[in-house]
Amino acid sequence: MSCGADVCVVSVHKMGAGFEQGSVFHVQGDLVDRTRLAKCADLLGTTSPNVLVLAAIDGWRRNMVQEGHAVLERALDLSTHVRREIDALPGFRVLGEELVAAEASHDLDRLQILADVSELGISGYDGGDWLREHERLDLGLFDHSHILASLSLADDATTAQRLLDSLARLGRSAGELPGPKPISFPEPEDLELEPVMPPREAFFADVELVDAREAVGRIAAEQLTPYPPGIPVVVPGETLNEPVVEYLRSGVAAGMVVPDATDRTLGKIRVVGPTRGPWADQRS
């Protein structure tokens, strides 16, 4: 909002201290009609909201008003310490200001600590799995070469030290883990797939499940969203190209998750085709 946005949505379970699925609108200026915005939200929201989610949102808001500066200052001081200690661990490189320049971002969330683990000779996927299995530690995210530790307002010196000890043990155990599998990253322009059919029409069309390599040049009938970052690479109605298919296939082989794929191994992809699909009769 400080950049001048008229309206935005903030996930309180990410940015604050609320429960999952708790989000709020921020509105400023007179460009957005607040009554219309509320009515639009009512059209999409449930008429039976979970009161615990609403109470957590209001509790977070009240706490930020009364103690926000002190609470955030403590959390940021702890984050500064943890960032420095992780960066000092052999094989770990904490990323900071370079992220702002590379991603054209406005600023950096200091409570999200992103570390490159390439020098350990492992993938972030395997590192994250090892931490969960051996340290009972869940990371915020991990990908082919990074892990991300999310600190919160509730963390203190004890939890921070547990994180540091666990990462140190991961570093010492890295030699026992397999090396990272290569991922075929597409050029940015290859990610801009051509839409040739409305998403609804493609989703409800006659479809078939074909071998992933045979799907090149075909019209997608499903959404494919690699996680992280959780942003769709393919939506129904777009023409699949080889760079995107190879990116998804190699990513899954390396440990990436594509949760919305019909075949999560990405051996096959759902495309619009001449045969009738299992949902063809459900058009509406």
C-alpha positions in Angstrom: 0.0 0.0 0.0 2.9 2.3 0.6 3.7 2.0 -3.1 0.4 3.6 -3.9 -1.9 0.6 -4.5 -5.6 1.4 -4.1 -6.5 -2.1 -2.8 -4.7 -5.3 -1.9 -5.3 -8.5 -0.1 -3.1 -9.6 2.8 -3.1 -13.2 4.0 -3.1 -12.9 7.8 -1.8 -16.4 8.2 1.3 -15.3 6.2 1.9 -11.7 7.1 0.4 -11.6 10.6 -0.5 -14.1 13.3 -3.9 -15.4 12.2 -5.2 -18.9 11.3 -5.0 -20.4 7.8 -7.5 -18.9 5.3 -7.6 -15.7 7.2 -7.2 -12.7 4.8 -8.2 -9.0 4.8 -8.6 -6.2 2.3 -6.6 -3.0 2.6 -8.2 0.0 0.8 -7.0 3.6 0.5 -8.0 6.6 -1.7 -11.4 7.1 -3.4 -10.8 5.0 -6.6 -12.3 1.8 -5.1 -15.9 1.8 -3.9 -15.7 0.1 -0.5 -19.4 -0.9 -0.5 -19.0 -2.5 -4.0 -15.8 -4.2 -2.9 -17.6 -5.7 0.2 -20.5 -6.9 -2.0 -18.1 -8.5 -4.4 -16.4 -10.3 -1.6 -19.8 -11.5 -0.2 -20.6 -13.1 -3.6 -17.5 -15.3 -3.3 -17.3 -15.9 0.4 -19.1 -18.4 2.6 -22.2 -17.3 4.5 -20.9 -19.5 7.4 -17.4 -18.2 8.2 -15.4 -19.9 10.9 -15.6 -17.6 13.9 -12.2 -18.7 15.1 -10.6 -17.3 11.8 -12.4 -14.0 12.3 -11.5 -13.8 15.9 -7.8 -14.5 15.1 -7.9 -11.7 12.5 -9.3 -9.2 15.0 -6.9 -10.4 17.7 -3.9 -9.9 15.4 -5.2 -6.4 14.4 -5.6 -5.4 18.0 -2.2 -6.7 19.0 -0.5 -4.8 16.1 -2.2 -1.6 17.2 -1.2 -1.9 20.8 2.2 -3.7 20.6 3.0 -3.9 16.9 6.2 -1.9 16.9 7.8 -3.7 19.9 6.7 -7.1 18.7 8.0 -6.6 15.2 11.3 -5.0 16.4 12.0 -8.1 18.5 11.2 -10.4 15.6 13.4 -8.4 13.2 16.3 -8.4 15.7 16.0 -12.1 16.0 15.9 -12.5 12.2 19.0 -10.4 11.8 20.9 -12.7 14.1 19.5 -15.9 12.5 20.4 -14.6 9.0 24.0 -13.9 10.1 24.4 -17.4 11.7 22.9 -19.3 8.8 25.1 -17.4 6.3 28.1 -18.4 8.4 27.3 -22.2 8.1 29.5 -24.0 5.5 27.6 -24.5 2.3 24.7 -22.0 3.1 24.4 -18.6 1.4 21.6 -16.3 2.7 20.1 -14.1 0.0 19.2 -10.5 0.7 19.2 -7.3 -1.2 20.1 -9.1 -4.5 16.5 -10.5 -4.4 15.0 -7.0 -4.5 17.1 -6.1 -7.6 16.6 -9.5 -9.4 12.9 -9.7 -8.9 12.1 -6.0 -9.2 10.5 -6.1 -5.8 9.9 -3.1 -3.6 11.4 -4.4 -0.4 12.4 -7.6 1.4 10.5 -9.4 4.1 13.3 -10.0 6.7 11.4 -12.7 8.5 11.6 -14.9 5.4 15.1 -16.3 5.3 16.0 -17.7 1.9 19.3 -19.6 1.6 21.0 -21.1 -1.4 22.3 -24.7 -0.6 23.9 -25.4 -4.0 27.4 -25.5 -2.4 26.3 -28.4 -0.2 25.9 -30.5 -3.4 22.2 -31.2 -2.7 18.9 -29.9 -3.9 16.6 -27.9 -1.7 14.0 -30.6 -2.2 16.2 -33.2 -0.6 17.3 -30.8 2.1 13.8 -30.0 3.0 12.8 -33.7 3.1 15.8 -34.5 5.3 15.0 -31.8 7.8 11.4 -33.1 8.0 12.4 -36.7 8.5 15.4 -36.3 10.8 14.8 -33.0 12.6 11.0 -32.9 12.6 11.4 -29.4 11.1 9.1 -28.1 8.4 10.4 -25.3 6.2 8.3 -22.6 4.6 9.4 -23.6 1.1 12.2 -25.3 -0.8 13.0 -25.7 -4.4 15.8 -27.1 -6.6 18.6 -25.0 -4.9 17.1 -23.1 -2.1 15.4 -23.5 1.3 13.3 -20.9 3.0 12.9 -20.7 6.8 9.9 -18.5 8.0 10.3 -16.8 11.3 7.2 -15.5 13.1 6.3 -13.2 15.9 6.2 -16.2 18.2 9.8 -17.3 17.6 12.5 -16.7 20.2 16.1 -17.6 21.0 15.1 -21.2 21.7 13.3 -21.9 18.5 15.9 -20.0 16.5 18.7 -22.1 18.0 16.8 -25.3 17.1 16.6 -24.1 13.5 20.4 -23.3 13.5 21.3 -26.6 15.0 19.1 -28.5 12.5 20.6 -26.7 9.6 24.1 -27.4 10.9 23.3 -31.1 11.1 21.9 -31.0 7.5 25.2 -29.5 6.4 27.2 -32.3 8.0 24.9 -34.9 6.5 24.8 -33.5 3.0 27.4 -35.9 1.7 25.0 -38.8 2.4 22.3 -37.3 0.2 22.0 -37.6 -3.6 23.2 -34.9 -5.8 20.5 -32.6 -7.4 18.8 -33.7 -10.6 18.9 -31.2 -13.4 15.8 -29.1 -14.2 15.2 -27.8 -17.7 14.3 -24.1 -17.1 12.5 -22.4 -20.0 13.3 -18.9 -21.2 10.8 -16.3 -19.9 9.1 -16.0 -23.3 8.5 -19.7 -23.5 6.4 -19.5 -20.4 3.9 -17.2 -22.3 1.7 -20.0 -23.8 -0.7 -19.1 -26.5 -4.4 -19.1 -25.4 -6.5 -20.6 -28.2 -9.6 -21.6 -26.3 -11.5 -20.1 -23.3 -10.5 -22.0 -20.1 -14.1 -23.1 -19.3 -14.6 -24.5 -22.8 -11.3 -26.4 -22.7 -12.0 -27.8 -19.2 -15.4 -29.2 -20.2 -14.4 -30.3 -23.7 -13.9 -33.9 -24.8 -10.5 -34.7 -23.4 -7.9 -37.4 -23.3 -4.8 -38.2 -21.2 -1.8 -38.5 -23.4 1.9 -39.1 -23.0 3.5 -35.8 -21.9 5.8 -35.6 -24.9 2.8 -36.2 -27.2 1.0 -33.3 -25.5 3.4 -30.7 -27.1 1.3 -28.7 -29.6 -2.0 -29.8 -28.0 -4.5 -27.7 -26.0 -4.3 -28.1 -22.3 -7.4 -29.2 -20.5 -6.0 -28.9 -17.0 -4.1 -26.4 -14.8 -0.5 -27.2 -14.0 1.0 -25.4 -11.0 4.5 -26.2 -9.9 5.0 -25.6 -6.1 6.9 -23.5 -5.3 6.1 -20.9 -6.4 2.4 -21.9 -6.6 1.8 -19.9 -9.8 0.1 -21.8 -12.7 2.4 -22.4 -15.7 -0.4 -23.9 -17.7 -4.1 -23.1 -17.6 -6.9 -24.9 -19.7 -7.1 -23.5 -23.2 -3.4 -22.8 -23.7 -1.3 -24.6 -26.3 1.5 -26.6 -24.7 5.1 -26.2 -25.9 8.1 -28.4 -25.5 10.1 -26.1 -23.1 7.2 -26.0 -20.6 6.5 -29.7 -20.8 10.2 -30.5 -20.2 10.4 -28.0 -17.4 7.5 -29.7 -15.6 8.7 -33.2 -16.3 12.3 -32.5 -15.2 11.0 -30.6 -12.2 8.9 -33.4 -11.0 11.8 -35.8 -11.4 13.9 -33.5 -9.3 11.4 -33.3 -6.5 9.0 -30.5 -7.5 5.3 -30.9 -6.7 2.5 -30.2 -9.3 -0.5 -30.8 -7.0 -3.3 -30.1 -9.6 -2.0 -32.4 -12.3 -4.2 -35.4 -13.2 -1.1 -37.5 -13.3 1.2 -36.0 -10.6 4.2 -37.8 -12.1 3.7 -35.7 -15.3 4.0 -38.9 -17.4 0.7 -37.9 -18.9 -1.1 -34.6 -19.4 -4.8 -34.0 -19.9 -5.5 -32.3 -23.2 -8.4 -31.4 -25.4 -8.9 -34.2 -27.9 -11.2 -36.0 -30.3 -12.3 -38.7 -27.7 -14.9 -38.0 -25.1 -13.4 -37.2 -21.7 -14.8 -38.6 -18.4 -16.3 -35.2 -17.6 -17.8 -34.4 -21.0 -21.3 -35.0 -19.8 -20.9 -32.5 -16.9 -21.0 -29.4 -19.1 -23.2 -26.7 -17.8 
